[in-house]
Amino acid sequence: MPKYIITDHTADIGFYAFGDTLPELFLNAALALFTIITDLSKVEEKTEYRLEITGIDREQLLVKWLNELLYLHDTENLLFKGFYITGMGDNHLNAIVRGEVFTEGKHFILTGVKAVTYHNLSITQEDHQWKARIIIDL
């Protein structure tokens, strides 16, 4: 099973993320998001951030998780490559994320992402496999 599959969506882009566990699903969704943004082979894990996210349910938690990463990317000019869930329940998430500041000449932006949306968002579990469908606004 792949970690994620990126798909086209009218005027936007989407992806499916997969995981054997819910934390793995969230990690793979973050990996998919930053794969859309940049070439991750150029990103090193030099900077570390600890995040605590809460939501009313799994779906909101996933959107807030990805939008928090996107906020740090936009405001701190950060690119993330390492994602580590340190604690998780149905409506909270603690994580450590690692990456580095965007450096002209070393990194490049493949796709500018505005936001992770709730449009067609779903999180399902079938045959012990978690799957999320996510659409991002470009």
DSSP file with accessible surface (Angstrom, degrees, kcal/mol):
  #  RESIDUE AA STRUCTURE BP1 BP2  ACC     N-H-->O    O-->H-N    N-H-->O    O-->H-N    TCO  KAPPA ALPHA  PHI   PSI    X-CA   Y-CA   Z-CA
    1    1 A M              0   0  156      0, 0.0    17,-0.0     0, 0.0     2,-0.0   0.000 360.0 360.0 360.0 129.1    0.0    0.0    0.0
    2    2 A P        -     0   0   62      0, 0.0     3,-0.1     0, 0.0    16,-0.1  -0.295 360.0-125.5 -68.7 161.1    1.4    3.4   -0.9
    3    3 A K  S    S-     0   0  122      1,-0.3    15,-2.4    14,-0.1     2,-0.3   0.842  87.0 -16.1 -72.6 -36.0    1.8    6.2    1.7
    4    4 A Y  E     -A   17   0A  61     13,-0.2     2,-0.4    27,-0.1    -1,-0.3  -0.979  53.4-144.5-162.2 160.5   -0.2    8.5   -0.5
    5    5 A I  E     -A   16   0A  80     11,-2.4    11,-2.7    -2,-0.3     2,-0.4  -0.985  19.0-143.8-133.7 122.5   -1.5    9.1   -4.0
    6    6 A I  E     -A   15   0A  67     -2,-0.4     2,-0.3     9,-0.2     9,-0.3  -0.717  23.2-172.9 -87.6 135.7   -1.7   12.6   -5.4
    7    7 A T  E     -A   14   0A  46      7,-3.1     7,-2.8    -2,-0.4     2,-0.2  -0.907  24.7-111.7-129.2 153.9   -4.7   13.3   -7.7
    8    8 A D  E     -A   13   0A 155     -2,-0.3     2,-0.3     5,-0.2     5,-0.2  -0.565  32.8-177.2 -78.6 149.0   -5.9   16.2   -9.9
    9    9 A H  E >   -A   12   0A  53      3,-1.4     3,-2.0    -2,-0.2   126,-0.0  -0.987  45.0 -76.2-145.2 145.2   -8.9   18.1   -8.8
   10   10 A T  T 3  S-     0   0  123     -2,-0.3     3,-0.1     1,-0.3    -2,-0.0  -0.170 111.4 -22.5 -48.2 113.8  -10.7   20.9  -10.7
   11   11 A A  T 3  S+     0   0   91      1,-0.2   127,-0.4   126,-0.1    -1,-0.3   0.409 137.3  59.8  63.4  -1.2   -8.5   24.0  -10.2
   12   12 A D  E <  S-A    9   0A  40     -3,-2.0    -3,-1.4   125,-0.1     2,-0.3  -0.629  79.9-118.0-132.6-167.1   -7.0   22.4   -7.1
   13   13 A I  E     -AB   8 136A  24    123,-1.6   123,-3.1    -2,-0.2     2,-0.3  -0.980  25.4-173.8-138.4 151.4   -5.0   19.3   -6.2
   14   14 A G  E     -AB   7 135A   0     -7,-2.8    -7,-3.1    -2,-0.3     2,-0.3  -0.841   4.3-164.1-136.2 172.7   -5.9   16.5   -3.9
   15   15 A F  E     -AB   6 134A   1    119,-2.5   119,-2.7    -2,-0.3     2,-0.5  -0.989  18.2-134.1-155.4 156.6   -4.4   13.4   -2.4
   16   16 A Y  E     -AB   5 133A  64    -11,-2.7   -11,-2.4    -2,-0.3     2,-0.4  -0.949  24.1-162.5-105.4 132.8   -5.3   10.2   -0.7
   17   17 A A  E     -AB   4 132A   0    115,-2.1   115,-2.5    -2,-0.5     2,-0.3  -0.916   6.5-164.2-115.1 147.9   -3.2    9.3    2.4
   18   18 A F  E     + B   0 131A  17    -15,-2.4     2,-0.3    -2,-0.4   113,-0.2  -0.887  12.6 164.9-129.5 158.1   -3.0    5.8    3.9
   19   19 A G  E     - B   0 130A   1    111,-1.8   111,-3.3    -2,-0.3     6,-0.1  -0.935  42.2-133.5-168.8 149.5   -1.9    4.2    7.1
   20   20 A D  S    S+     0   0  100     -2,-0.3     2,-0.3   109,-0.2    -1,-0.1   0.735 103.4  27.8 -73.0 -24.3   -2.1    1.1    9.1
   21   21 A T  S  > S-     0   0   71      1,-0.1     4,-2.1   109,-0.1     5,-0.1  -0.891  89.1-110.7-129.6 163.8   -2.8    3.3   12.1
   22   22 A L  H  > S+     0   0   17     -2,-0.3     4,-2.2     1,-0.2     5,-0.2   0.929 118.7  51.7 -63.3 -43.2   -4.4    6.7   12.5
   23   23 A P  H  > S+     0   0   46      0, 0.0     4,-2.4     0, 0.0    -1,-0.2   0.921 109.1  51.0 -58.7 -40.2   -1.1    8.4   13.5
   24   24 A E  H  > S+     0   0   71      1,-0.2     4,-2.6     2,-0.2    -2,-0.2   0.898 107.4  53.9 -63.7 -37.9    0.6    6.8   10.4
   25   25 A L  H  X S+     0   0    0     -4,-2.1     4,-2.1     2,-0.2    -1,-0.2   0.937 109.6  47.4 -59.7 -45.4   -2.2    8.3    8.2
   26   26 A F  H  X S+     0   0    0     -4,-2.2     4,-2.0     2,-0.2    -2,-0.2   0.898 111.9  50.3 -65.0 -40.1   -1.6   11.8    9.6
   27   27 A L  H  X S+     0   0   42     -4,-2.4     4,-2.3     1,-0.2    -1,-0.2   0.928 111.6  47.7 -63.2 -43.6    2.2   11.4    9.0
   28   28 A N  H  X S+     0   0   14     -4,-2.6     4,-2.4     1,-0.2    -2,-0.2   0.840 108.5  54.9 -69.7 -30.3    1.6   10.3    5.5
   29   29 A A  H  X S+     0   0    0     -4,-2.1     4,-2.4     2,-0.2    -1,-0.2   0.917 109.3  47.4 -66.1 -41.8   -0.8   13.2    4.9
   30   30 A A  H  X S+     0   0    0     -4,-2.0     4,-2.3     2,-0.2     5,-0.2   0.915 111.3  51.4 -64.7 -40.3    1.9   15.7    6.0
   31   31 A L  H  X S+     0   0   35     -4,-2.3     4,-1.8     1,-0.2    -2,-0.2   0.922 109.9  49.4 -62.9 -42.4    4.4   13.9    3.8
   32   32 A A  H  X S+     0   0    0     -4,-2.4     4,-1.9     2,-0.2    -2,-0.2   0.924 108.7  53.6 -62.1 -43.8    2.1   14.2    0.8
   33   33 A L  H  X S+     0   0    0     -4,-2.4     4,-1.5     1,-0.2    -2,-0.2   0.939 112.8  42.0 -57.9 -47.3    1.5   17.9    1.5
   34   34 A F  H  X S+     0   0    0     -4,-2.3     4,-2.4     1,-0.2    -1,-0.2   0.755 108.3  59.9 -78.8 -18.3    5.2   18.7    1.5
   35   35 A T  H  < S+     0   0   37     -4,-1.8    -1,-0.2    -5,-0.2    -2,-0.2   0.863 106.5  48.7 -70.0 -33.7    5.8   16.5   -1.5
   36   36 A I  H  < S+     0   0    8     -4,-1.9    75,-0.3    -3,-0.2    -2,-0.2   0.884 114.8  46.2 -69.1 -36.1    3.4   18.7   -3.4
   37   37 A I  H  < S-     0   0    0     -4,-1.5    73,-3.0    73,-0.2    74,-0.9   0.901 123.8 -11.1 -76.5 -42.1    5.2   21.9   -2.2
   38   38 A T  B  < S-E  109   0B   2     -4,-2.4     2,-0.9    71,-0.2    71,-0.1  -0.909  75.1 -82.0-151.0 174.0    8.8   20.9   -2.8
   39   39 A D    >   -     0   0   50     69,-0.6     3,-1.7    -2,-0.3     4,-0.2  -0.770  38.6-161.6 -83.7 104.6   11.4   18.3   -3.7
   40   40 A L  G >  S+     0   0   22     -2,-0.9     3,-1.4     1,-0.3    -1,-0.2   0.685  80.4  76.0 -68.1 -16.1   11.9   16.7   -0.3
   41   41 A S  G 3  S+     0   0   87      1,-0.3    -1,-0.3    -3,-0.0    -2,-0.0   0.731  96.6  50.6 -67.1 -16.6   15.2   15.1   -1.3
   42   42 A K  G <  S+     0   0   97     -3,-1.7     2,-0.4    66,-0.1    -1,-0.3   0.473  92.8  93.3 -94.7  -6.2   16.7   18.6   -0.9
   43   43 A V    <   -     0   0    2     -3,-1.4     2,-0.3    -4,-0.2    37,-0.0  -0.772  57.2-162.4 -96.7 133.0   15.3   19.2    2.6
   44   44 A E        -     0   0   97     -2,-0.4     2,-1.5    35,-0.1     3,-0.3  -0.804  28.0-117.0-108.7 156.6   17.3   18.3    5.8
   45   45 A E        +     0   0   81     -2,-0.3    55,-0.2     1,-0.2    35,-0.1  -0.569  65.8 131.2 -91.9  73.9   16.0   17.9    9.3
   46   46 A K        +     0   0  133     -2,-1.5     2,-0.4    53,-1.2    54,-0.2   0.725  60.3  50.0 -96.4 -29.1   17.8   20.8   10.9
   47   47 A T  E     -F   99   0C  46     52,-3.6    52,-2.2    -3,-0.3     2,-0.4  -0.916  67.3-157.3-118.0 143.6   15.0   22.6   12.8
   48   48 A E  E     -F   98   0C  83     -2,-0.4     2,-0.4    50,-0.2    50,-0.2  -0.967   8.1-175.7-126.0 137.1   12.5   21.0   15.1
   49   49 A Y  E     -F   97   0C  68     48,-2.6    48,-2.7    -2,-0.4     2,-0.5  -0.982  16.2-145.5-126.7 140.7    9.1   22.2   16.2
   50   50 A R  E     -F   96   0C 177     -2,-0.4     2,-0.4    46,-0.2    46,-0.2  -0.925  22.8-166.9-104.0 129.7    6.8   20.6   18.8
   51   51 A L  E     -F   95   0C  17     44,-3.1    44,-2.5    -2,-0.5     2,-0.4  -0.918  17.4-168.6-120.8 143.7    3.1   20.9   17.9
   52   52 A E  E     -F   94   0C 150     -2,-0.4     2,-0.4    42,-0.2    42,-0.2  -0.984  17.3-179.3-129.1 117.8   -0.1   20.4   19.9
   53   53 A I  E     -F   93   0C  11     40,-2.9    40,-2.3    -2,-0.4     2,-0.3  -0.944   7.0-171.4-121.1 139.3   -3.3   20.4   17.9
   54   54 A T  E     +F   92   0C  80     -2,-0.4     2,-0.3    38,-0.2    38,-0.2  -0.936   9.0 167.6-126.7 153.9   -6.9   19.9   19.0
   55   55 A G        -     0   0   10     36,-2.0     3,-0.1    -2,-0.3    -2,-0.0  -0.964  45.4-112.7-154.5 167.4  -10.1   19.4   17.0
   56   56 A I  S    S-     0   0  136     -2,-0.3     2,-0.3     1,-0.1    35,-0.1   0.709  98.0  -6.0 -80.0 -19.3  -13.7   18.4   17.5
   57   57 A D  S  > S-     0   0   65     34,-0.1     4,-2.4     1,-0.0     5,-0.2  -0.926  86.3 -82.6-158.3-179.7  -13.2   15.2   15.5
   58   58 A R  H  > S+     0   0   80     -2,-0.3     4,-2.5     1,-0.2     5,-0.2   0.879 123.2  53.3 -61.0 -40.1  -10.6   13.3   13.4
   59   59 A E  H  > S+     0   0   58      2,-0.2     4,-2.2     1,-0.2    -1,-0.2   0.943 111.9  43.1 -64.7 -47.3  -11.5   15.3   10.3
   60   60 A Q  H  > S+     0   0   49      1,-0.2     4,-2.9     2,-0.2     5,-0.3   0.893 112.2  55.4 -65.2 -37.9  -11.0   18.7   11.9
   61   61 A L  H  X S+     0   0    0     -4,-2.4     4,-2.4    29,-0.2    -2,-0.2   0.924 108.3  48.3 -59.7 -42.1   -7.9   17.4   13.6
   62   62 A L  H  X S+     0   0    1     -4,-2.5     4,-2.4     2,-0.2     5,-0.2   0.938 113.4  46.1 -65.2 -45.5   -6.4   16.4   10.2
   63   63 A V  H  X S+     0   0    2     -4,-2.2     4,-2.8     1,-0.2     5,-0.2   0.934 114.6  47.3 -64.4 -43.4   -7.2   19.7    8.6
   64   64 A K  H  X S+     0   0   82     -4,-2.9     4,-2.2     2,-0.2    -1,-0.2   0.891 111.0  52.8 -66.0 -37.8   -5.9   21.7   11.5
   65   65 A W  H  X S+     0   0    0     -4,-2.4     4,-1.9    -5,-0.3    -2,-0.2   0.961 114.2  40.9 -59.3 -51.3   -2.7   19.6   11.6
   66   66 A L  H  X S+     0   0    1     -4,-2.4     4,-2.3     1,-0.2    -2,-0.2   0.900 115.1  50.9 -69.0 -38.1   -2.0   20.2    7.9
   67   67 A N  H  X S+     0   0   49     -4,-2.8     4,-2.6    -5,-0.2    -1,-0.2   0.840 107.0  54.7 -70.1 -30.8   -2.9   23.8    8.1
   68   68 A E  H  X S+     0   0   65     -4,-2.2     4,-2.3    -5,-0.2    -1,-0.2   0.925 109.9  47.0 -65.3 -41.5   -0.6   24.4   11.1
   69   69 A L  H  X S+     0   0    0     -4,-1.9     4,-2.1     2,-0.2    -2,-0.2   0.914 113.1  48.9 -63.8 -41.3    2.3   22.9    9.0
   70   70 A L  H  X S+     0   0    3     -4,-2.3     4,-2.8     2,-0.2    -2,-0.2   0.895 108.3  54.1 -65.6 -38.2    1.3   25.1    6.1
   71   71 A Y  H  X S+     0   0  132     -4,-2.6     4,-3.1     2,-0.2     5,-0.4   0.930 109.5  47.4 -60.7 -45.4    1.1   28.2    8.5
   72   72 A L  H  X S+     0   0   12     -4,-2.3     4,-2.1     1,-0.2     6,-1.0   0.882 111.6  51.6 -65.3 -36.3    4.7   27.5    9.6
   73   73 A H  H  X S+     0   0   17     -4,-2.1     4,-0.8     4,-0.2    -2,-0.2   0.943 116.1  40.5 -62.2 -45.9    5.8   27.1    6.0
   74   74 A D  H  < S+     0   0   95     -4,-2.8    -2,-0.2     3,-0.2    -1,-0.2   0.879 124.9  33.4 -72.2 -42.8    4.2   30.4    5.1
   75   75 A T  H  < S+     0   0   68     -4,-3.1    -3,-0.2    -5,-0.2    -2,-0.2   0.814 130.4  30.4 -88.0 -32.5    5.2   32.5    8.1
   76   76 A E  H  < S-     0   0   99     -4,-2.1    -3,-0.2    -5,-0.4    -2,-0.2   0.382 100.4-123.4-106.9   0.0    8.6   31.0    9.0
   77   77 A N     <  +     0   0   81     -4,-0.8    25,-3.4    -5,-0.2     2,-0.3   0.870  57.4 159.1  60.5  39.5    9.6   30.0    5.5
   78   78 A L  E     -G  101   0C   2     -6,-1.0     2,-0.4    23,-0.2    23,-0.2  -0.709  35.1-159.0-100.8 146.6   10.0   26.4    6.6
   79   79 A L  E     -G  100   0C   0     21,-2.8    21,-2.2    -2,-0.3     2,-0.4  -0.990  17.4-152.5-117.7 130.2   10.0   23.2    4.7
   80   80 A F  E     +G   99   0C   0     -2,-0.4    19,-0.3    19,-0.2     3,-0.1  -0.841  30.2 156.9-109.8 145.1    9.3   20.0    6.6
   81   81 A K  E     +     0   0C  78     17,-2.8     2,-0.5    -2,-0.4    18,-0.2   0.564  62.0  64.5-130.3 -33.0   10.4   16.5    5.9
   82   82 A G  E     -G   98   0C   3     16,-2.5    16,-2.8   -38,-0.1     2,-0.4  -0.876  56.6-179.5-105.3 126.3   10.3   14.6    9.3
   83   83 A F  E     +G   97   0C  17     -2,-0.5     2,-0.4    14,-0.2    14,-0.2  -0.992   1.7 177.0-128.3 126.0    7.0   14.1   11.0
   84   84 A Y  E     -G   96   0C  89     12,-2.7    12,-2.9    -2,-0.4     2,-0.5  -0.968  19.0-149.8-135.9 114.9    6.7   12.2   14.3
   85   85 A I  E     +G   95   0C  36     -2,-0.4    10,-0.3    10,-0.2     3,-0.1  -0.737  16.2 177.3 -82.3 124.4    3.5   11.8   16.3
   86   86 A T  E     +     0   0C  86      8,-2.6     2,-0.3    -2,-0.5     9,-0.2   0.571  69.2   2.0-104.2 -13.4    4.3   11.6   20.0
   87   87 A G  E     +G   94   0C  23      7,-1.6     7,-3.1     2,-0.0    -1,-0.4  -0.888  66.7 175.9-170.2 141.9    0.7   11.3   21.2
   88   88 A M  E     +G   93   0C  46     -2,-0.3     2,-0.2     5,-0.2     5,-0.2  -0.972   8.8 163.9-158.2 138.9   -2.7   11.1   19.6
   89   89 A G        -     0   0   23      3,-2.5     3,-0.4    -2,-0.3    -2,-0.0  -0.704  60.3 -77.7-132.3-171.0   -6.4   10.6   20.4
   90   90 A D  S    S+     0   0   96     -2,-0.2   -29,-0.2     1,-0.2     3,-0.1   0.775 129.4  20.4 -65.3 -24.2   -9.6   11.3   18.4
   91   91 A N  S    S+     0   0   84      1,-0.1   -36,-2.0   -30,-0.1     2,-0.3   0.206 118.9  56.6-133.6  17.7   -9.4   15.0   19.0
   92   92 A H  E     -F   54   0C  73     -3,-0.4    -3,-2.5   -38,-0.2     2,-0.3  -0.994  51.1-173.1-147.2 156.1   -5.8   15.8   20.0
   93   93 A L  E     -FG  53  88C   0    -40,-2.3   -40,-2.9    -2,-0.3     2,-0.4  -0.986   6.9-167.7-149.4 130.7   -2.4   15.4   18.5
   94   94 A N  E     +FG  52  87C  50     -7,-3.1    -8,-2.6    -2,-0.3    -7,-1.6  -0.989  26.2 162.3-117.2 133.7    1.1   16.0   19.8
   95   95 A A  E     -FG  51  85C   2    -44,-2.5   -44,-3.1    -2,-0.4     2,-0.4  -0.976  35.9-140.0-148.9 158.3    3.9   15.9   17.2
   96   96 A I  E     -FG  50  84C  16    -12,-2.9   -12,-2.7    -2,-0.3     2,-0.4  -0.986  23.6-169.2-116.5 131.3    7.5   16.8   16.5
   97   97 A V  E     -FG  49  83C   0    -48,-2.7   -48,-2.6    -2,-0.4     2,-0.4  -0.959   0.8-164.2-123.2 142.5    8.2   18.1   13.0
   98   98 A R  E     +FG  48  82C  75    -16,-2.8   -17,-2.8    -2,-0.4   -16,-2.5  -0.975  29.8 107.4-129.1 143.9   11.6   18.6   11.5
   99   99 A G  E     -FG  47  80C   0    -52,-2.2   -52,-3.6    -2,-0.4   -53,-1.2  -0.855  49.2 -99.3-175.8-149.5   12.9   20.5    8.5
  100  100 A E  E     - G   0  79C   6    -21,-2.2   -21,-2.8    -2,-0.3     2,-0.2  -0.973  36.1 -81.9-154.8 166.6   14.8   23.6    7.5
  101  101 A V  E     - G   0  78C  72     -2,-0.3   -23,-0.2   -23,-0.2   -24,-0.1  -0.465  57.1 -97.6 -72.0 139.0   14.4   27.1    6.4
  102  102 A F        -     0   0   35    -25,-3.4     2,-0.5    -2,-0.2    -1,-0.1  -0.345  40.9-161.8 -56.2 130.1   13.9   27.6    2.6
  103  103 A T    >>  -     0   0   68     -3,-0.1     4,-2.9    -2,-0.0     3,-1.7  -0.982  18.8-124.1-122.5 119.2   17.2   28.5    1.0
  104  104 A E  B 34 S+h  107   0D 162     -2,-0.5     4,-0.1     1,-0.3     0, 0.0  -0.328  99.3  22.1 -57.9 133.5   17.2   30.0   -2.5
  105  105 A G  T 34 S+     0   0   79      2,-0.6    -1,-0.3     1,-0.1     3,-0.1   0.061 124.2  55.8  95.0 -28.9   19.3   27.9   -4.8
  106  106 A K  T <4 S+     0   0   59     -3,-1.7     2,-0.3     1,-0.2    -2,-0.2   0.796 111.1  33.5 -97.5 -45.2   19.0   24.8   -2.7
  107  107 A H  B  <  -h  104   0D   5     -4,-2.9    -2,-0.6   -69,-0.0     2,-0.3  -0.759  62.7-169.3-109.2 159.2   15.2   24.5   -2.5
  108  108 A F        -     0   0   96     -2,-0.3     2,-0.6   -69,-0.1   -69,-0.6  -0.985  25.1-119.9-145.2 151.7   12.5   25.3   -4.9
  109  109 A I  B     -E   38   0B  74     -2,-0.3   -71,-0.2     1,-0.2     3,-0.2  -0.834  21.9-176.4 -93.5 118.5    8.7   25.5   -4.6
  110  110 A L  S    S+     0   0   94    -73,-3.0     2,-0.4    -2,-0.6   -73,-0.2   0.895  74.9   8.0 -77.2 -43.8    6.9   23.1   -6.9
  111  111 A T  S    S-     0   0   43    -74,-0.9     2,-0.5   -75,-0.3    -1,-0.3  -0.987  70.1-132.6-144.1 128.3    3.4   24.2   -6.0
  112  112 A G        -     0   0   53     -2,-0.4     2,-0.5    -3,-0.2   -75,-0.0  -0.712  25.6-157.8 -80.4 125.8    2.2   27.1   -3.9
  113  113 A V        -     0   0   10     -2,-0.5    25,-0.2    25,-0.2     3,-0.1  -0.921  16.3-175.6-109.9 129.0   -0.5   25.9   -1.5
  114  114 A K        -     0   0  144     23,-3.0     2,-0.3    -2,-0.5    24,-0.2   0.888  63.1 -29.8 -86.4 -47.2   -3.0   28.3    0.0
  115  115 A A  E     -C  137   0A  32     22,-1.4    22,-3.3   -45,-0.0     2,-0.4  -0.985  50.5-109.1-166.9 156.2   -4.9   26.0    2.4
  116  116 A V  E     -C  136   0A   6     -2,-0.3    20,-0.2    20,-0.2     2,-0.2  -0.826  46.6-154.3 -90.4 133.1   -6.1   22.6    3.2
  117  117 A T        -     0   0   33     18,-2.4    18,-0.5    -2,-0.4   -50,-0.0  -0.599  28.9-131.8-110.2 169.5   -9.9   22.5    2.8
  118  118 A Y    >   +     0   0  122     -2,-0.2     3,-1.9    16,-0.1     2,-0.2   0.448  66.0 127.7 -91.9  -4.8  -12.8   20.5    4.2
  119  119 A H  T 3  S-     0   0   98      1,-0.3    16,-0.4    16,-0.2    -2,-0.1  -0.363  91.1 -15.1 -59.8 121.6  -14.1   20.0    0.6
  120  120 A N  T 3  S+     0   0   76      1,-0.2    -1,-0.3    -2,-0.2     2,-0.2   0.695  94.8 165.9  57.3  20.5  -14.8   16.3    0.0
  121  121 A L    <   +     0   0   28     -3,-1.9     2,-0.3    11,-0.1    -1,-0.2  -0.449   4.7 164.5 -67.1 136.2  -12.7   15.5    3.1
  122  122 A S  E     -D  133   0A  33     11,-1.5    11,-2.3    -2,-0.2     2,-0.4  -0.990  26.6-166.1-151.5 148.1  -13.1   12.0    4.4
  123  123 A I  E     +D  132   0A  15     -2,-0.3     2,-0.3     9,-0.2     9,-0.2  -0.984  25.0 167.7-130.5 122.2  -11.3    9.6    6.8
  124  124 A T  E     -D  131   0A  53      7,-3.0     7,-2.8    -2,-0.4     2,-0.4  -0.915  26.8-146.5-132.6 160.2  -12.3    6.0    6.6
  125  125 A Q  E     +D  130   0A 104     -2,-0.3     2,-0.4     5,-0.2     5,-0.2  -0.994  23.2 166.8-128.9 123.1  -11.1    2.6    7.9
  126  126 A E  E >   -D  129   0A 129      3,-2.5     3,-1.5    -2,-0.4    -2,-0.0  -0.999  68.7  -8.1-135.8 133.4  -11.5   -0.5    5.8
  127  127 A D  T 3  S-     0   0  153     -2,-0.4    -1,-0.1     1,-0.3     3,-0.1   0.900 128.8 -54.4  49.4  46.5   -9.9   -3.9    6.4
  128  128 A H  T 3  S+     0   0  166      1,-0.2     2,-0.4    -3,-0.1    -1,-0.3   0.721 115.7 115.8  63.7  23.0   -7.6   -2.5    9.1
  129  129 A Q  E <   - D   0 126A  34     -3,-1.5    -3,-2.5     2,-0.0     2,-0.3  -0.989  56.9-144.3-125.1 127.1   -6.4    0.3    6.7
  130  130 A W  E     -BD  19 125A  24   -111,-3.3  -111,-1.8    -2,-0.4     2,-0.4  -0.693  19.5-176.9 -88.9 143.5   -7.0    4.0    7.3
  131  131 A K  E     -BD  18 124A  84     -7,-2.8    -7,-3.0    -2,-0.3     2,-0.4  -0.999   6.9-170.8-142.5 134.7   -7.6    6.2    4.3
  132  132 A A  E     -BD  17 123A   0   -115,-2.5  -115,-2.1    -2,-0.4     2,-0.5  -0.976  11.3-153.1-125.4 141.6   -8.1   10.0    4.0
  133  133 A R  E     +BD  16 122A  86    -11,-2.3   -11,-1.5    -2,-0.4     2,-0.4  -0.972  22.8 179.3-111.6 126.2   -9.2   12.1    1.0
  134  134 A I  E     -B   15   0A   1   -119,-2.7  -119,-2.5    -2,-0.5     2,-0.4  -0.987  17.1-161.6-134.2 134.2   -7.9   15.6    1.1
  135  135 A I  E     -B   14   0A   6    -18,-0.5   -18,-2.4    -2,-0.4     2,-0.4  -0.955  12.3-159.4-113.3 133.1   -8.3   18.6   -1.3
  136  136 A I  E     -BC  13 116A   0   -123,-3.1  -123,-1.6    -2,-0.4     2,-0.5  -0.904  16.8-124.9-115.7 143.8   -5.9   21.5   -1.0
  137  137 A D  E       C   0 115A  57    -22,-3.3   -23,-3.0    -2,-0.4   -22,-1.4  -0.723 360.0 360.0 -86.6 127.2   -6.5   25.0   -2.4
  138  138 A L              0   0   60     -2,-0.5   -25,-0.2  -127,-0.4    -1,-0.0  -0.650 360.0 360.0 -98.8 360.0   -3.9   26.3   -4.7
